[in-house]
Amino acid sequence: MSVTTSVWTPPPADEAALTDWLRARDPVTRAPGGGWHVFGYPEVKEVLAHHGAFSNAVVRPVPDDSPMRLYRTGNLTWMDPPRHRNLRGLVSQAFTPRWVAGLEPMIRDTVRTFLAGLRGRTEVAYVREFASPVVATVIARMLGIPDKGQRLFQEWSGNLLALADPSAQGNGLQKVLTLTQVAEAYLHRVIAARRAAPADDLISKLIAAEIDGERLGDDEIAGLVALLMSTGQAATITLVNAMIVLGRHPEAVAKLRARPELLDSAIDEVMRYRSETTRVERKAVRDVVIGGHVIPAGQSVSVWIAAANRDPRIFEQAHVFDIERSPNPHIAFGHGIHYCLGAPLARLEIRNALAELLDSTLDFAIDPAGTRLLDPRLMFGASEATIRFTWKEVQ
């Protein structure tokens, strides 16, 4: 069992350089400054699956007077069992795959509404005018947020995304803190209204959910909504990444237009090839062996999902974008007990949005000068992408 230290250099901030850097890493590496980094696919899955050895509750306590307290209660991503298991069980009772599947007509209508506002324009700010508002509006409508509140959700969503933009101007964190404070007060009003008069929406279902006499409190429901809003960025970013990757691979776009049945496979390959979540953090709660290395208790562990999804031991020609890749066991949605609860919803949003875009256009091209890539050490994506569309004539 080795405890040797591999040669370590800090990860580069440049997107292409980071991709090459990830491909060159050993499966498990100890950083000289402390902590461990796990890059290999089997090793990453092992860490994510062993919640008893690796804690997910590594976030520093949030003060009561901080607007970010909204993310403290009800945030499944900051919890370990048994509370995680109990809370996820309550949420799963309301947020079932069957119920999510029934949202598809609403999702399609939302996509078409925003697409109608773009049709005929040759140049579009894709994130601000399409991807972000589509996802934020779907989440708001699913929750039962009225139209006026949906605009708050759209602004909140856009500012959350901008936090990972190294070129963003102004105090982005302060904007998020202010909007989070406004959103918390607003959500508590909506929750109170739904307790008095339930409707056919997710907030009402969360209020009604019960297991062994336990129900969710208002703070937990508000925190879950905040979690949905922040993790919903995965769908926004995947919609952006799809356009970036497809724009770089016109042969894949031609194949997809000729064979639209490949859309689901193409979406999975986008998520593997350009994983939105670059890495997640864990903390060893006991000594544990991963990939032949002993990781001592108390050590921080960076789990590089983006590297795992390009592990050549698992994915043949891992550096190649192949929309027909099969099998494609990517872990872009995570693994283990923290596998993304909203994955079915994200897939529905992405599939409907891309299908409508491909069906409505003859061609598209991304303007690099109008594209602001996020810091890839935080996530692969873009806070904005200017896209030029050639539209089909409306029949």
C-alpha positions, 0 to 999 in steps of 0.5 A: 500500500503506497503512500508515495507522492506523485509529481504535482503541479497546480491545475491550469486555469486554461480550458484546453490545458486543464483537459490535457493536465487531467489526462496526464494525472495518476489515478490517485495523487497526494498534493505536497501542500496537503490533501488528496486528488482522485482522478481515475474512474474506478477510484472516483466511483469508489470514493463517491460510493463509500459515504461511510468513509468519505463525508460530504458534510465538509462545508463550513458552518453558515452563520445565522445572519448570512443570506446563505443560510438558505442553503444550510437547511434542506441541502442534501449535498451538504449532508451525510446519513442518516439525515441525508437518507431520511430527507432524500426519502421525503423528497423522493416521495414527491419528486418521483420519475413518473411525476417528472415525466409528466412535466414534459408538455410544460417543458416543451411549451417553455422551450418553444416560448423562449425559442419564439422570441429568438426565431429570425434573429441571426445573433443570440446571447444564448445563455441569457436569452435561452438556456438560463431562462428556460431552465429557471422558468421550468423549475419555477413552474414545476414548483408552482411559482407565479409569473412575477416570481419566475422573473426573480428565479431567472435573475437569481439563476443568472447571477449564480452562474456568473459566480464561476465567470472569471471575467465577470465585472462587479461584485457578483457575490454581493448580488447573489447574497442580496437575491438569495435574501429576497428569494428566501423571504419570497419562498417562505410566503409561497410555502405558507400560501401552499400550506393554506391552499395546496395545488398541483405543484412540487412545493405542495407535494413536498409539504404533503410528503410524510414518512413514519410521521415525519414531514418537511419544515418550511426551512427545509423546503426553502433549502430544497428549492435553493438546492434545485435552483443552484443544481439546476445550473447543470442543465443550463451549462449542459445546454451551453456545453452541447452547443460548444461541443457540437459547434466544434464537431460539425460532422456530429451535428450533420449525423444528428440531423440525419439521425435524430434518434441519436439525441439521447446518446449525444447528450450523454456524450456531451456530459462525458466529454465536457463534464459540467461538474469538474470536481467535488469535495469529500473528507476522509473520516477514517483511514481508507485505501483507495487505488493502493494509497492510504488516505488518512482520516481527516484528509481532504479529497478532491474527486475529479469527475471530469478526469474520471469521465476521460479515463482511457481504462474505461472509455476507448479513445476517451479524448474523442467526441463520439455521439454513438459511444456505447456503452457510456457509463459516465458519472456526470450526475455523480454516483452513490447516495448523492447521485443527482436527484434532478437527473431525470428533469435535467435530461428532459430539459436538455432533450427538449431544448436541443430537439427544438433547436435542431428542428428549427435551424439549418445551421449555427456557429459560436462566436468565440469573441462573444463567449465567456468561458467559466473557470474550468477548475470550478466547472466546464461551461460558459456564462455567455455564448454568442451564437449565430443561427440560420433559421428554417422558414416557418411553414 
